Amino acid sequence: MHELSLASEVVRMVESELFPGSSVEKITLSVGVLSCVNPDSLVFCLESLLVGKGHLGVTLSVNRVQALLLCLECLEQYNTADMYEPCPLCGSLRRKILSGHDLVVDSIHTTGEEW
């Protein structure tokens, strides 16, 4: 379960940005549908790690990002949830991923601060 290592890195990043005496209130993430990250597992791991480190009551918000692919044959752009779905226009499997394959920490809200 790689969500645990991803959650550990998010927590490490959050803690490195906290000012002395401040605490984290909310973390907003974007998870692409082609990222191979299970959002429910990621949230579970984050909640467990945050509570274990004394960060109680943190709100986690996860936005799912649709995958947008570009067909390299006909230049059609199309949304998909499956990396191996052919272009709906020409049937080609030659494509480039434009969005939906990453995990991004969009925002971290802390007591009195946001970045």
DSSP file (Angstrom, degrees, kcal/mol; ACC not computed):
  #  RESIDUE AA STRUCTURE BP1 BP2  ACC     N-H-->O    O-->H-N    N-H-->O    O-->H-N    TCO  KAPPA ALPHA  PHI   PSI    X-CA   Y-CA   Z-CA
    1    1 A M    >         0   0    0      0, 0.0     3,-1.0     0, 0.0     4,-0.5   0.000 360.0 360.0 360.0  99.6    0.0    0.0    0.0
    2    2 A H  T 3>  +     0   0    0      1,-0.2     4,-2.1     2,-0.2     5,-0.2   0.603 360.0  82.9 -76.4 -10.4    2.0    3.0   -1.3
    3    3 A E  H 3> S+     0   0    0      1,-0.2     4,-3.0     2,-0.2    -1,-0.2   0.846  86.0  58.4 -60.1 -32.4   -0.7    5.4    0.1
    4    4 A L  H <> S+     0   0    0     -3,-1.0     4,-2.4     2,-0.2    -1,-0.2   0.924 107.2  44.8 -64.0 -44.4    1.1    5.1    3.5
    5    5 A S  H  > S+     0   0    0     -4,-0.5     4,-1.8     2,-0.2    -1,-0.2   0.879 114.4  49.7 -68.5 -35.5    4.4    6.4    2.1
    6    6 A L  H  X S+     0   0    0     -4,-2.1     4,-2.2     2,-0.2    -2,-0.2   0.928 111.5  48.5 -65.4 -44.3    2.6    9.1    0.2
    7    7 A A  H  X S+     0   0    0     -4,-3.0     4,-2.6     1,-0.2    -2,-0.2   0.894 108.7  54.3 -62.4 -39.6    0.7   10.1    3.4
    8    8 A S  H  X S+     0   0    0     -4,-2.4     4,-2.4     1,-0.2    -1,-0.2   0.903 109.1  48.0 -60.4 -41.4    4.0   10.1    5.4
    9    9 A E  H  X S+     0   0    0     -4,-1.8     4,-2.4     2,-0.2    -1,-0.2   0.890 110.6  50.9 -68.0 -39.4    5.5   12.5    2.9
   10   10 A V  H  X S+     0   0    0     -4,-2.2     4,-2.7     2,-0.2    -2,-0.2   0.930 111.9  47.5 -62.5 -45.0    2.4   14.8    3.0
   11   11 A V  H  X S+     0   0    0     -4,-2.6     4,-2.8     2,-0.2     5,-0.2   0.909 111.3  51.1 -63.2 -42.4    2.6   14.9    6.8
   12   12 A R  H  X S+     0   0    0     -4,-2.4     4,-1.7    -5,-0.2    -1,-0.2   0.917 111.9  47.6 -59.8 -43.3    6.4   15.6    6.7
   13   13 A M  H  X S+     0   0    0     -4,-2.4     4,-0.8     2,-0.2    -2,-0.2   0.921 112.3  49.0 -64.3 -44.6    5.7   18.4    4.3
   14   14 A V  H >X S+     0   0    0     -4,-2.7     3,-1.1     1,-0.2     4,-0.6   0.938 111.6  48.5 -60.7 -47.9    2.9   19.9    6.4
   15   15 A E  H >< S+     0   0    0     -4,-2.8     3,-0.7     1,-0.3    -1,-0.2   0.820 105.5  58.2 -65.6 -30.3    5.0   19.7    9.6
   16   16 A S  H 3< S+     0   0    0     -4,-1.7    -1,-0.3     1,-0.2    -2,-0.2   0.713 107.5  48.6 -71.8 -17.8    8.0   21.4    7.9
   17   17 A E  H << S+     0   0    0     -3,-1.1     2,-0.2    -4,-0.8    -1,-0.2   0.507  86.7 108.2 -98.2  -6.7    5.8   24.4    7.1
   18   18 A L    <<  -     0   0    0     -3,-0.7     3,-0.1    -4,-0.6     6,-0.0  -0.514  63.7-135.9 -76.1 136.9    4.3   24.8   10.6
   19   19 A F    >   -     0   0    0     -2,-0.2     3,-2.4     1,-0.1    -2,-0.1  -0.581  43.0 -79.9 -82.0 153.4    5.4   27.8   12.6
   20   20 A P  T 3  S+     0   0    0      0, 0.0    -1,-0.1     0, 0.0     3,-0.1  -0.311 119.5  13.7 -54.9 130.1    6.1   27.2   16.3
   21   21 A G  T 3  S+     0   0    0      1,-0.3     2,-0.2    -3,-0.1    -3,-0.0   0.330 103.8 111.7  86.4  -7.8    2.9   27.1   18.3
   22   22 A S    <   -     0   0    0     -3,-2.4     2,-0.3    88,-0.0    -1,-0.3  -0.541  49.0-157.0 -94.1 165.2    0.7   26.8   15.2
   23   23 A S        -     0   0    0     -2,-0.2    88,-2.4    -3,-0.1     2,-0.3  -0.964  22.7-104.2-139.3 157.0   -1.4   23.7   14.2
   24   24 A V  E     +A  110   0A   0     -2,-0.3    86,-0.3    86,-0.2     3,-0.1  -0.630  32.1 173.5 -84.1 136.8   -2.8   22.4   10.9
   25   25 A E  E     +     0   0A   0     84,-3.4    34,-3.0     1,-0.4     2,-0.3   0.749  64.1   8.8-108.6 -39.3   -6.5   22.8   10.4
   26   26 A K  E     -Ab 109  59A   0     83,-1.8    83,-3.2    32,-0.2     2,-0.4  -0.998  51.1-164.6-150.9 140.5   -7.2   21.6    6.8
   27   27 A I  E     -Ab 108  60A   0     32,-2.5    34,-2.7    -2,-0.3     2,-0.5  -0.997  10.8-162.0-124.8 128.8   -5.3   19.9    4.0
   28   28 A T  E     -Ab 107  61A   0     79,-2.5    78,-1.9    -2,-0.4    79,-1.6  -0.952  13.1-179.5-114.3 128.0   -6.6   20.0    0.5
   29   29 A L  E     -Ab 105  62A   0     32,-3.2    34,-3.1    -2,-0.5     2,-0.4  -0.893  20.9-147.7-124.1 152.1   -5.3   17.5   -2.1
   30   30 A S  E     -Ab 104  63A   0     74,-2.6    74,-2.7    -2,-0.3     2,-0.5  -0.991  16.5-170.2-117.4 129.2   -6.0   16.7   -5.8
   31   31 A V  E     -Ab 103  64A   0     32,-2.9    34,-2.3    -2,-0.4    72,-0.2  -0.973  15.9-136.9-123.5 119.4   -5.7   13.1   -6.8
   32   32 A G  E >   - b   0  65A   0     70,-2.7     3,-1.6    -2,-0.5     5,-0.5  -0.428  16.4-126.7 -73.3 147.5   -5.7   12.2  -10.5
   33   33 A V  T 3  S+     0   0    0     32,-2.2     3,-0.3     1,-0.3    68,-0.2   0.711 112.4  48.3 -68.7 -18.7   -7.8    9.2  -11.6
   34   34 A L  T 3  S+     0   0    0     66,-3.2    -1,-0.3    31,-0.3    67,-0.2   0.251  84.7  94.7-100.2  11.6   -4.7    7.8  -13.3
   35   35 A S  S <  S-     0   0    0     -3,-1.6    -1,-0.2    65,-0.3    -2,-0.1   0.593  88.8-128.7 -79.5 -10.4   -2.4    8.3  -10.3
   36   36 A C        +     0   0    0     -3,-0.3     2,-0.5     1,-0.2    -3,-0.1   0.779  67.2 131.1  63.1  27.6   -2.8    4.8   -9.0
   37   37 A V        -     0   0    0     -5,-0.5    -1,-0.2    65,-0.1    -2,-0.2  -0.955  55.4-142.2-112.8 126.5   -3.7    6.4   -5.6
   38   38 A N     >  -     0   0    0     -2,-0.5     4,-2.5     1,-0.2     5,-0.2  -0.788  10.0-154.4 -85.4 112.2   -6.8    5.2   -3.8
   39   39 A P  H  > S+     0   0    0      0, 0.0     4,-2.6     0, 0.0     5,-0.2   0.864  92.1  52.1 -58.2 -38.5   -8.2    8.4   -2.2
   40   40 A D  H  > S+     0   0    0      2,-0.2     4,-2.3     1,-0.2     5,-0.1   0.916 111.9  45.8 -65.3 -42.0  -10.0    6.5    0.6
   41   41 A S  H  > S+     0   0    0      2,-0.2     4,-2.5     1,-0.2    -1,-0.2   0.892 112.2  51.8 -66.1 -39.3   -6.8    4.7    1.6
   42   42 A L  H  X S+     0   0    0     -4,-2.5     4,-2.8     2,-0.2    -2,-0.2   0.928 110.6  47.5 -63.2 -44.9   -4.8    7.9    1.4
   43   43 A V  H  X S+     0   0    0     -4,-2.6     4,-3.0     2,-0.2     5,-0.2   0.919 111.5  51.1 -62.5 -43.9   -7.3    9.7    3.7
   44   44 A F  H  X S+     0   0    0     -4,-2.3     4,-2.4     1,-0.2    -2,-0.2   0.934 112.9  45.4 -58.3 -47.1   -7.2    6.8    6.2
   45   45 A C  H  X S+     0   0    0     -4,-2.5     4,-2.6     2,-0.2     5,-0.2   0.913 113.5  49.4 -64.7 -42.9   -3.4    6.8    6.3
   46   46 A L  H  X S+     0   0    0     -4,-2.8     4,-3.0     2,-0.2     5,-0.3   0.940 111.4  48.7 -61.6 -47.2   -3.3   10.6    6.6
   47   47 A E  H  X S+     0   0    0     -4,-3.0     4,-2.4     1,-0.2     5,-0.3   0.925 113.1  48.0 -58.9 -44.8   -5.8   10.6    9.4
   48   48 A S  H  X S+     0   0    0     -4,-2.4     4,-2.2    -5,-0.2    -1,-0.2   0.926 115.2  44.0 -62.9 -45.8   -3.9    7.9   11.3
   49   49 A L  H  X S+     0   0    0     -4,-2.6     4,-1.3     2,-0.2    -2,-0.2   0.905 113.8  50.0 -67.0 -41.9   -0.6    9.6   10.9
   50   50 A L  H  <>S+     0   0    0     -4,-3.0     5,-3.0    -5,-0.2     3,-0.4   0.926 113.2  45.4 -64.5 -44.7   -1.9   13.0   11.8
   51   51 A V  H ><5S+     0   0    0     -4,-2.4     3,-1.7    -5,-0.3    -1,-0.2   0.913 110.2  55.4 -63.9 -41.7   -3.6   11.8   15.0
   52   52 A G  H 3<5S+     0   0    0     -4,-2.2    -1,-0.2     1,-0.3    -2,-0.2   0.766 109.0  47.7 -62.1 -25.9   -0.5    9.8   15.9
   53   53 A K  T 3<5S-     0   0    0     -4,-1.3    -1,-0.3    -3,-0.4    -2,-0.2   0.277 125.2-100.9 -99.3   9.7    1.6   13.0   15.7
   54   54 A G  T < 5S+     0   0    0     -3,-1.7     2,-1.2     1,-0.2    -3,-0.2   0.580  79.0 134.7  87.2   9.8   -0.9   14.9   17.8
   55   55 A H    > < -     0   0    0     -5,-3.0     3,-0.5    -6,-0.2     2,-0.3  -0.753  35.4-177.6 -93.3  92.0   -2.7   16.8   15.0
   56   56 A L  T 3   +     0   0    0     -2,-1.2    -5,-0.0     1,-0.2    -9,-0.0  -0.655  55.6  17.3 -94.5 146.1   -6.3   16.3   16.1
   57   57 A G  T 3  S+     0   0    0     -2,-0.3     2,-0.4     1,-0.2    -1,-0.2   0.710  75.6 162.4  74.1  22.0   -9.4   17.6   14.2
   58   58 A V    <   -     0   0    0     -3,-0.5     2,-0.5   -11,-0.1   -32,-0.2  -0.603  32.7-138.4 -76.4 130.1   -7.6   18.1   10.8
   59   59 A T  E     -b   26   0A   0    -34,-3.0   -32,-2.5    -2,-0.4     2,-0.5  -0.775  15.6-158.6 -88.3 129.8  -10.1   18.4    7.9
   60   60 A L  E     -b   27   0A   0     -2,-0.5     2,-0.5   -34,-0.2   -32,-0.2  -0.938   7.6-172.2-111.6 129.8   -9.0   16.5    4.8
   61   61 A S  E     -b   28   0A   0    -34,-2.7   -32,-3.2    -2,-0.5     2,-0.5  -0.984   1.5-170.5-123.2 123.8  -10.4   17.5    1.4
   62   62 A V  E     -b   29   0A   0     -2,-0.5     2,-0.5   -34,-0.2   -32,-0.2  -0.960   4.1-163.5-119.4 120.8   -9.6   15.3   -1.6
   63   63 A N  E     -b   30   0A   0    -34,-3.1   -32,-2.9    -2,-0.5     2,-0.5  -0.879  16.3-137.0-100.6 130.0  -10.6   16.5   -5.1
   64   64 A R  E     -b   31   0A   0     -2,-0.5     2,-0.5   -34,-0.2   -32,-0.2  -0.753  16.1-151.0 -86.5 129.7  -10.6   13.9   -7.9
   65   65 A V  E     -b   32   0A   0    -34,-2.3   -32,-2.2    -2,-0.5   -31,-0.3  -0.897  13.1-129.8-105.1 123.3   -9.0   15.1  -11.1
   66   66 A Q        -     0   0    0     -2,-0.5     2,-0.4   -34,-0.2    15,-0.1  -0.313  25.9-110.4 -65.9 151.9  -10.3   13.6  -14.4
   67   67 A A  E     -D   80   0B   0     13,-0.9    13,-1.5    33,-0.1     2,-0.5  -0.722  29.5-166.2 -85.9 132.2   -7.7   12.3  -16.8
   68   68 A L  E     -DE  79  99B   0     31,-1.9    30,-3.3    -2,-0.4    31,-1.4  -0.984   9.1-173.0-119.2 122.1   -7.3   14.3  -20.0
   69   69 A L  E     -DE  78  97B   0      9,-3.0     9,-2.4    -2,-0.5     2,-0.5  -0.837  16.2-145.0-115.1 152.3   -5.4   12.7  -22.9
   70   70 A L  E     -DE  77  96B   0     26,-2.7    26,-2.3    -2,-0.3     2,-0.4  -0.978  18.4-133.4-116.0 122.2   -4.3   14.0  -26.2
   71   71 A C  E  >  - E   0  95B   0      5,-3.1     4,-1.4    -2,-0.5    24,-0.3  -0.618   8.9-154.6 -73.2 127.0   -4.3   11.6  -29.2
   72   72 A L  T  4 S+     0   0    0     22,-2.7    23,-0.2    -2,-0.4    -1,-0.1   0.511  89.4  52.1 -82.9  -4.4   -0.9   11.9  -31.0
   73   73 A E  T  4 S+     0   0    0     21,-0.6    -1,-0.1     3,-0.1    22,-0.1   0.887 129.8   8.9 -92.4 -53.4   -2.5   10.7  -34.3
   74   74 A C  T  4 S-     0   0    0      2,-0.1    -2,-0.2    18,-0.0    -3,-0.0   0.449  93.6-122.6-111.5  -2.5   -5.5   13.0  -34.7
   75   75 A L     <  +     0   0    0     -4,-1.4     2,-0.2     1,-0.2    -3,-0.1   0.642  55.7 155.1  68.0  18.2   -4.9   15.5  -31.9
   76   76 A E        -     0   0    0     -6,-0.1    -5,-3.1     1,-0.0     2,-0.4  -0.564  34.6-145.4 -71.7 136.4   -8.3   14.8  -30.3
   77   77 A Q  E     +D   70   0B   0     -2,-0.2     2,-0.3    -7,-0.2    -7,-0.2  -0.893  27.2 169.5-101.9 135.8   -8.4   15.5  -26.5
   78   78 A Y  E     -D   69   0B   0     -9,-2.4    -9,-3.0    -2,-0.4     2,-0.3  -0.998  31.8-123.1-148.8 150.8  -10.6   13.2  -24.5
   79   79 A N  E     +D   68   0B   0     -2,-0.3     2,-0.3   -11,-0.2   -11,-0.2  -0.668  36.9 164.1 -89.1 145.5  -11.4   12.3  -20.8
   80   80 A T  E     -D   67   0B   0    -13,-1.5   -13,-0.9    -2,-0.3   -47,-0.1  -0.986  40.8-154.0-154.9 158.9  -10.9    8.8  -19.6
   81   81 A A  S    S+     0   0    0     -2,-0.3     2,-0.5     1,-0.1    -1,-0.1   0.330  87.3  67.6-110.4   0.7  -10.6    6.7  -16.4
   82   82 A D    >   -     0   0    0      1,-0.1     3,-1.9   -15,-0.1    -1,-0.1  -0.976  67.9-152.6-129.0 118.4   -8.6    4.0  -18.2
   83   83 A M  T 3  S+     0   0    0     -2,-0.5    -1,-0.1     1,-0.3   -49,-0.0   0.754  97.6  53.4 -58.8 -25.7   -5.1    4.7  -19.4
   84   84 A Y  T 3  S+     0   0    0     -3,-0.1    -1,-0.3     2,-0.0    -4,-0.0   0.227  75.9 120.2-100.4  14.1   -5.5    2.0  -22.1
   85   85 A E    <   -     0   0    0     -3,-1.9     6,-0.0     1,-0.1    -3,-0.0  -0.664  63.4-127.0 -76.5 128.3   -8.7    3.3  -23.6
   86   86 A P        -     0   0    0      0, 0.0     7,-0.2     0, 0.0     6,-0.1  -0.266  37.5 -77.1 -72.0 163.6   -8.1    4.1  -27.3
   87   87 A C     >  -     0   0    0      5,-2.5     4,-1.7     1,-0.2   -10,-0.0  -0.385  37.1-140.8 -57.4 129.8   -8.9    7.5  -28.8
   88   88 A P  T  4 S+     0   0    0      0, 0.0    -1,-0.2     0, 0.0   -10,-0.0   0.705  97.7  46.9 -69.7 -17.2  -12.7    7.7  -29.3
   89   89 A L  T  4 S+     0   0    0      3,-0.1    -2,-0.0   -13,-0.0     0, 0.0   0.911 133.4   5.5 -89.7 -48.4  -12.2    9.4  -32.7
   90   90 A C  T  4 S-     0   0    0      2,-0.1    -1,-0.0   -14,-0.0    -3,-0.0   0.546  89.5-121.6-117.9  -9.9   -9.5    7.4  -34.5
   91   91 A G     <  +     0   0    0     -4,-1.7     2,-0.0     1,-0.2     0, 0.0   0.496  58.2 149.7  84.0   3.1   -8.9    4.4  -32.2
   92   92 A S        -     0   0    0     -6,-0.1    -5,-2.5     1,-0.1    -1,-0.2  -0.341  42.1-156.4 -71.3 150.0   -5.2    5.1  -31.7
   93   93 A L        +     0   0    0     -7,-0.2     2,-0.8   -22,-0.0    -1,-0.1   0.316  65.6 106.2-103.9   4.7   -3.3    4.2  -28.6
   94   94 A R        +     0   0    0     -7,-0.0   -22,-2.7     2,-0.0   -21,-0.6  -0.766  51.9 139.5 -84.3 110.5   -0.6    6.8  -29.1
   95   95 A R  E     -E   71   0B   0     -2,-0.8     2,-0.4   -24,-0.3   -24,-0.2  -0.958  46.3-135.2-150.2 165.6   -1.5    9.5  -26.6
   96   96 A K  E     -E   70   0B   0    -26,-2.3   -26,-2.7    -2,-0.3     2,-0.5  -0.981  26.1-123.9-124.6 136.5   -0.1   11.9  -24.1
   97   97 A I  E     +E   69   0B   0     -2,-0.4   -28,-0.2   -28,-0.2     3,-0.1  -0.705  28.0 176.1 -81.8 123.6   -1.4   12.5  -20.6
   98   98 A L  E     -     0   0B   0    -30,-3.3     2,-0.3    -2,-0.5   -29,-0.2   0.763  65.5 -12.5 -96.3 -32.5   -2.3   16.1  -20.1
   99   99 A S  E    S+E   68   0B   0    -31,-1.4   -31,-1.9     1,-0.1    -1,-0.4  -0.984 100.3  63.6-160.5 162.8   -3.8   15.8  -16.6
  100  100 A G  S    S+     0   0    0     -2,-0.3   -66,-3.2   -33,-0.2   -65,-0.3   0.607  75.2  92.4  97.8  13.9   -5.1   13.3  -14.1
  101  101 A H  S    S+     0   0    0    -67,-0.2     2,-0.3   -68,-0.2   -34,-0.1   0.226  72.6  74.6-120.6  15.1   -1.9   11.3  -13.3
  102  102 A D        -     0   0    0    -37,-0.1   -70,-2.7     2,-0.0     2,-0.5  -0.774  64.6-134.0-127.5 169.3   -0.6   13.2  -10.3
  103  103 A L  E     -A   31   0A   0     -2,-0.3     2,-0.4   -72,-0.2   -72,-0.2  -0.994  30.4-176.4-121.0 123.2   -1.1   13.9   -6.6
  104  104 A V  E     -A   30   0A   0    -74,-2.7   -74,-2.6    -2,-0.5     2,-1.0  -0.972  28.6-139.3-127.8 134.1   -0.9   17.5   -5.6
  105  105 A V  E     -A   29   0A   0     -2,-0.4   -76,-0.2   -76,-0.2     3,-0.1  -0.832  25.9-177.6 -85.7 106.4   -1.1   19.2   -2.2
  106  106 A D  E     -     0   0A   0    -78,-1.9     2,-0.3    -2,-1.0   -77,-0.2   0.906  57.7  -9.8 -76.0 -43.8   -3.3   22.2   -3.1
  107  107 A S  E     -A   28   0A   0    -79,-1.6   -79,-2.5    -3,-0.1     2,-0.4  -0.998  46.1-154.4-157.1 153.8   -3.4   24.0    0.2
  108  108 A I  E     -A   27   0A   0     -2,-0.3     7,-1.4   -81,-0.2     2,-0.5  -0.976  16.3-161.5-129.7 115.9   -2.5   23.7    3.9
  109  109 A H  E     +AC  26 114A   0    -83,-3.2   -84,-3.4    -2,-0.4   -83,-1.8  -0.866  15.6 175.5 -98.6 127.7   -4.5   25.8    6.3
  110  110 A T  E >   -AC  24 113A   0      3,-3.2     3,-0.7    -2,-0.5     2,-0.7  -0.740  49.0 -67.6-120.9 172.6   -3.0   26.3    9.7
  111  111 A T  T 3  S-     0   0    0    -88,-2.4     3,-0.1     1,-0.3   -87,-0.0  -0.495 121.2 -13.7 -63.0 108.2   -4.0   28.4   12.7
  112  112 A G  T 3  S+     0   0    0     -2,-0.7     2,-0.3     1,-0.1    -1,-0.3   0.314 127.1  77.1  83.4  -8.3   -3.6   31.9   11.3
  113  113 A E  E <   -C  110   0A   0     -3,-0.7    -3,-3.2   -94,-0.0     2,-0.3  -0.949  47.9-179.7-135.6 153.6   -1.6   31.0    8.3
  114  114 A E  E      C  109   0A   0     -2,-0.3    -5,-0.2    -5,-0.2    -7,-0.0  -0.982 360.0 360.0-147.2 142.4   -2.2   29.5    4.8
  115  115 A W              0   0    0     -7,-1.4    -6,-0.1    -2,-0.3    -1,-0.1   0.321 360.0 360.0-134.2 360.0    0.2   28.7    2.0
